[in-house]
Amino acid sequence: MQSTTPCIAIVGAGPAGLALARVLHLGGLPATLYEQEAGPHDRPQGGTLDLHEGTGLLAIERTGLQCEFSRIARPEDQGERLYNRHGELLFDQAQSAGDHRPEVDRQALRGMLLDSIPADRVRWGCALRQAEPNGDGRWRLHLAGTGATSAPVFDLVVGADGAWSRLRPLLSAYRPQYSGLTLLEFGIDDVDHRHPAVAALVGRGKMMVQGQGISLIAQRNGHGHIRCYACFRVPADWVGRRFDLNDPARVRAQLLTEFDGFAPAIRQLILAGNGHFRPLPIHALPVGHHWAHVRGLSLIGDAAHLMSPFAGEGVNAALLDAVELGRHLVAAHQQGRDWDAALQQAETTMFERVIEAAAGSAEAAAEQLSHDGEALTLEHMIRHHAPSAPLAPALTQD
Ligand SMILES: Cc1cc2nc3c(=O)[nH]c(=O)nc-3n(C[C@H](O)[C@H](O)[C@H](O)COP(=O)(O)OP(=O)(O)OC[C@H]3O[C@@H](n4cnc5c(N)ncnc54)[C@H](O)[C@@H]3O)c2cc1C
């Protein structure tokens, strides 16, 4: 006879781990969450995310946090613009007439989910080093930073520990592969007051401009912040070799050289940057990544199916994985069914469910900085928005 109330650990307090903890909490199944970061404000969480109907927004509904979400969401920032290197506006849609995809800052999303579970469920500063079988069907976790003398043991361990999951090697031989694309991320602070021309260039949402083998993406975040990504199709170590990341002024000058020939209005994005540069080599797991079920061990979110960010699907898939796994476990618990069979069922449906998003993300990464990149991006934007989306007149170039 299987127990219906497993002792559960979740590794990683990102969107997936926190959403799972929330659904389990609602269903009366407590879980302990181990997070390597020292606290919720240990490091900036990164840029804005758009949540999609049927995945991310459905997951928010299942966590019962729609009201809280509506307080932090920015539906007004769903615009999209495409410029060419001469600063001519090829596409401009202020608000999506198609799908409803509100933006939300990562930090705010994490704060909302954290506030929705008991604070003592999250163990900050506890990095998983290794998990091993305990010899009785349970799993022993070796964690740095717990201060405990013995390693805790759990019936069920869920890896929500992102791209470089420490639990994944126990389930799968696959490792994320470099996509050939590297982003160099930087930010622009207080844009409306300090850089109104840049604010006008970006508009309320996201703008892109593509050249040959390089592109610039800028996204409006909350609090007057704009996050920019210079995108290169290069070897994985190229940014480290090309840019002197310890010297922000030099990086800015080097970036201006890379974007030589782009309109002054576009290059203004680089000049307005706040000097914090972060290289992000983009990796992904193979489309269709899955594993043979192992009792009491699983993965969700990026740990299970890391995708390139170019289709904006990763966090949406991660949130839905979390609430779906939570729903299966809670139902088994409440109906007196075997929790491991419920885990296996959730995994099987996740493998199927994410294939489309993973394939779309792989395709979007392949199109980025291809010879047809600008035309393909324009086509995608027109398809995503209403067919009648207007093409705006060209910008003046300075
Ligand atoms: C530049 C960029 C832009 C993106 N834009 C979008 C977008 O617009 N839309 C979208 O849907 N997706 C986007 N994504 C993808 C999205 O960020 C991820 O899919 C999402 O964050 C996955 O959530 P997660 O909870 O699975 O993993 P993560 O967010 O990576 O969280 C993992 C957590 O686990 C913790 N952790 C890691 N290792 C350990 C360990 N050993 N022990 C304890 N804790 C550990 C980490 O500190 C972290 O808190 C983007 C990604 C990038 C890189």
PDBQT file of the ligand as one rigid body, heavy atoms in Angstrom, charges set to zero:
ROOT
HETATM    1  C1  LIG A 401      17.184  36.694 -21.493  1.00  0.00    +0.000 C 
HETATM    2  C2  LIG A 401      15.995  35.821 -21.200  1.00  0.00    +0.000 A 
HETATM    3  C3  LIG A 401      14.721  36.294 -21.460  1.00  0.00    +0.000 A 
HETATM    4  C4  LIG A 401      13.595  35.505 -21.219  1.00  0.00    +0.000 A 
HETATM    5  N1  LIG A 401      12.372  35.976 -21.520  1.00  0.00    +0.000 NA
HETATM    6  C5  LIG A 401      11.296  35.200 -21.357  1.00  0.00    +0.000 A 
HETATM    7  C6  LIG A 401       9.994  35.666 -21.696  1.00  0.00    +0.000 A 
HETATM    8  O1  LIG A 401       9.802  36.798 -22.137  1.00  0.00    +0.000 OA
HETATM    9  N2  LIG A 401       8.940  34.831 -21.532  1.00  0.00    +0.000 N 
HETATM   10  C7  LIG A 401       9.097  33.558 -21.038  1.00  0.00    +0.000 A 
HETATM   11  O2  LIG A 401       8.101  32.817 -20.925  1.00  0.00    +0.000 OA
HETATM   12  N3  LIG A 401      10.315  33.090 -20.665  1.00  0.00    +0.000 NA
HETATM   13  C8  LIG A 401      11.404  33.879 -20.822  1.00  0.00    +0.000 A 
HETATM   14  N4  LIG A 401      12.624  33.423 -20.470  1.00  0.00    +0.000 N 
HETATM   15  C9  LIG A 401      12.733  32.064 -19.892  1.00  0.00    +0.000 C 
HETATM   16  C10 LIG A 401      12.385  32.088 -18.408  1.00  0.00    +0.000 C 
HETATM   17  O3  LIG A 401      13.253  32.972 -17.738  1.00  0.00    +0.000 OA
HETATM   18  C11 LIG A 401      12.518  30.702 -17.808  1.00  0.00    +0.000 C 
HETATM   19  O4  LIG A 401      11.863  29.757 -18.627  1.00  0.00    +0.000 OA
HETATM   20  C12 LIG A 401      11.935  30.638 -16.402  1.00  0.00    +0.000 C 
HETATM   21  O5  LIG A 401      12.627  31.494 -15.542  1.00  0.00    +0.000 OA
HETATM   22  C13 LIG A 401      12.015  29.207 -15.881  1.00  0.00    +0.000 C 
HETATM   23  O6  LIG A 401      11.589  29.166 -14.539  1.00  0.00    +0.000 OA
HETATM   24  P1  LIG A 401      12.144  28.033 -13.569  1.00  0.00    +0.000 P 
HETATM   25  O7  LIG A 401      11.485  28.274 -12.260  1.00  0.00    +0.000 OA
HETATM   26  O8  LIG A 401      12.004  26.713 -14.220  1.00  0.00    +0.000 OA
HETATM   27  O9  LIG A 401      13.713  28.284 -13.489  1.00  0.00    +0.000 OA
HETATM   28  P2  LIG A 401      14.520  29.549 -12.956  1.00  0.00    +0.000 P 
HETATM   29  O10 LIG A 401      13.780  30.805 -13.166  1.00  0.00    +0.000 OA
HETATM   30  O11 LIG A 401      15.891  29.426 -13.554  1.00  0.00    +0.000 OA
HETATM   31  O12 LIG A 401      14.632  29.303 -11.387  1.00  0.00    +0.000 OA
HETATM   32  C14 LIG A 401      15.479  28.315 -10.860  1.00  0.00    +0.000 C 
HETATM   33  C15 LIG A 401      15.744  28.611  -9.393  1.00  0.00    +0.000 C 
HETATM   34  O13 LIG A 401      16.505  27.533  -8.847  1.00  0.00    +0.000 OA
HETATM   35  C16 LIG A 401      17.584  28.033  -8.092  1.00  0.00    +0.000 C 
HETATM   36  N5  LIG A 401      18.645  27.030  -8.104  1.00  0.00    +0.000 N 
HETATM   37  C17 LIG A 401      19.432  26.669  -9.144  1.00  0.00    +0.000 A 
HETATM   38  N6  LIG A 401      20.286  25.703  -8.776  1.00  0.00    +0.000 NA
HETATM   39  C18 LIG A 401      20.036  25.448  -7.481  1.00  0.00    +0.000 A 
HETATM   40  C19 LIG A 401      20.604  24.537  -6.527  1.00  0.00    +0.000 A 
HETATM   41  N7  LIG A 401      21.613  23.700  -6.853  1.00  0.00    +0.000 N 
HETATM   42  N8  LIG A 401      20.122  24.537  -5.254  1.00  0.00    +0.000 NA
HETATM   43  C20 LIG A 401      19.103  25.372  -4.889  1.00  0.00    +0.000 A 
HETATM   44  N9  LIG A 401      18.543  26.263  -5.748  1.00  0.00    +0.000 NA
HETATM   45  C21 LIG A 401      18.990  26.283  -7.036  1.00  0.00    +0.000 A 
HETATM   46  C22 LIG A 401      17.955  29.326  -8.791  1.00  0.00    +0.000 C 
HETATM   47  O14 LIG A 401      18.675  30.209  -7.945  1.00  0.00    +0.000 OA
HETATM   48  C23 LIG A 401      16.572  29.879  -9.174  1.00  0.00    +0.000 C 
HETATM   49  O15 LIG A 401      16.003  30.652  -8.150  1.00  0.00    +0.000 OA
HETATM   50  C24 LIG A 401      13.763  34.195 -20.687  1.00  0.00    +0.000 A 
HETATM   51  C25 LIG A 401      15.042  33.706 -20.396  1.00  0.00    +0.000 A 
HETATM   52  C26 LIG A 401      16.154  34.510 -20.649  1.00  0.00    +0.000 A 
HETATM   53  C27 LIG A 401      17.537  33.966 -20.371  1.00  0.00    +0.000 C 
ENDROOT
TORSDOF 0
